[in-house]
Amino acid sequence: MMSRHINSTRLVRTYNASTVLRTLYEHGHCSRSQLTELTGMSPATITRIISELMQQGVVLEGSHGKSTGGRRPIYLHIDHTKLYVASVKLLRDDCIVALLDLKGQILAKEQLQPESLSPEVLLGTVATSLRTMFASLAIKQEHIIGVGVAASGICHPVDGIVIRSLNLGWKDVPVSDMLGEDLGLPVMLENDANACALAELWLGNARETTNSMYIKTESGAGVGIISNQTLLTGSRFVTGEIGHVPLIPGAKLCRCGQRGCLEPYVYFKAVQERYHDATGQHLTHSGFIELARGGNEFARYAVQEAASALALACAHWGIILDIEVITIGGVWGNFKHEIVEYCQEYYDAILEQSVIPSSVTILGSSFDDVADLLGAAGLVVSHWFTPASVPFER
């Protein structure tokens, strides 16, 4: 079984080298003597490890410190462009692999067209595409600290298993083990909405907040919730699965058999299917935005329905959880006036009428279609260096 603990990666062939890198990442820069003190290793061990890491180009010498009577110490730091993390987005209609550096910069990205959604075929396609990407960029696998996967559905992040995904048609799929054994790298798994919420917390709208929420509509309707700057998952990992909780009186029939669910109004694939049934034409994200802004009756009505449904969701869940910032992801976040501002006004009116001493800011996503990738990659970086760290440079 492939260990999902990042310190098992071949990047650092010893626990000591892993510890040195974690220490440098946490402190920003250190001298060799400081590393000796902070890690408890001998000077000879530190010298050997630093020499090896410098030969690999992972650690660099920088400025000189102040002398305390002898030679001026030389500060060492990690070259964030020489360590990498792979990231994967797994949705039925949107499978993407990417490679990022430790600054969170996406160096390469590829949209996949798998022949099948079976776990063996899809994960095999992911592994092959990542190996090809590494080779094309001349990146050694030992410089890749791990792989982050954002998948639609209920995910067990500790065991690395997709417990159930209606979007992918999966049940109890050991993603981390399957992909990890194929690539020879540790793999971390998280629900896609949760990954997006983490991306906004680390790099986007929610950076200065304590409690935030991300509404994701690409693979259904779900939210990622941050409370006290920590991701909420629940004991059974179903926190945020709000798509099939009846919310809207007298609403459309949902595919789950209930009425009143959020999903029929905000899941964009459902909108695409209704448009196809009415016109026989396929509707893309960009095409839909163009139609709506051009006054197309179908598109404008769909936007109005989504705005009303999202406003209810924002108000209900936002007030219950005392949220400070709500991010609306997917295609709907592009409609600043029609949806984002409407949800803000609706929320503010409820707060005013109920005399609740609170406030919220509602925004479109900071990252368009890469929030999942950034969040999944950030999980790998965070766990690899130190559980208390915030991934990427702010």
Steps between C-alpha positions, in 0.01 A plus 500: 500500500634845406535719808311827479735667748695743291831434676510165321564666165822422316587867492661462840668167537530535873283628778777746588492669159122530526537662842754752368270602215202535733707718733616725217146532368359589841772754591560646154879488529752358748874470538660159535553555872135598543393183319718299737330662798145480362518139378725350766725349232878510508690765301647225282152367415372847416802567278449173311126555449539862390773401255274240341201735483713776348629259236138430410435875481228476765682709763692821429741717695386857549603797709751508785393544860672701770823369646501397865877483518587262221401465137179667388236226461353436157124471489346213306157491339290275282478577130123484469527454126692171535242309700170409342159360576264332256128570518199320358135601455258208458151581374291314245526777240813672621814296569819707521859430605747774587846564638569786743802640677502583870390856430172366366585585140350261247785396269303262280137392470325244282134421446449124475261309277488157666347210308309392808412621847587165655754553779762286330476681168461853633775477762725322251447789256584747777823317585610477137426870440694606808804292405494655153472847656795439732712378209405789270610751764817299580398476866643217706241305691704529821432877489122441512377493858165340427168505316181673615164380367172693515213265418125539480317309770538390860869447566688348794816713500684292761456169318508662156173338391213640294219356711230592250484725196177523301682728256771243422290191567751378760464323833781418744782573255848511666625792293812575705620140495423439132655821372783493753611151406491586130702820536722406793396820676288574807147612416257709702127507427231757580147584389500758220291763682723467805809545283351819354422634847861438603630677189296810588621481861866470406518724194170668423186668634516347848863572586418749774200315644428245770179346363433466128307293251541401135196402292591261219260417218709317238432149628165550670446740787727492800691730730840499661492652848787658692446556874771659711725472192458122504316288245180343633449145379289332767549154649360336183642754252159622377517859628399735219295249298206740469391429143215267596375666817154641407521877524276655233119472541310363198817451302606290203520122528859401575673190360501365858117490494442790738371849437663809642864399453763756412664289232248536211547877510875537547659182357605633163471163326128501588471840329686365196264203478191723513645721227578197284148364548355835392732581208695184410823697548788449742576788734850581628584720799622782282208459261252518785657817641488657154134404452398635840676831451355524152145477631416140406176416678596146606841604632368805686227294667755235603715772656201638690413152631858437605518839672188429706619152597852612587369793704298257714801271542730788594259633759409166658847353527681828548298604802503153657880485474571871566689531171703812420572438130302288252655419163274395212697278265440366152318680223268688739784694659548676166165678535605776738185712481238235423610242760782609733357843582145361513608242759676773697190722505273209595730399786535858627120544497451187713760615750335841523148362543602241757721747692790253492826685582703346220629569152625305202686567177395298194740475206567307183793258506855632488620212282244413234551130418825432690387537862477120535856459372641765731320361804609141433860608443493712814399198708813317387725797572342563840528139615846447361672793665316541826140443612486856633623674185305697246595372153643717226657840541247777566 
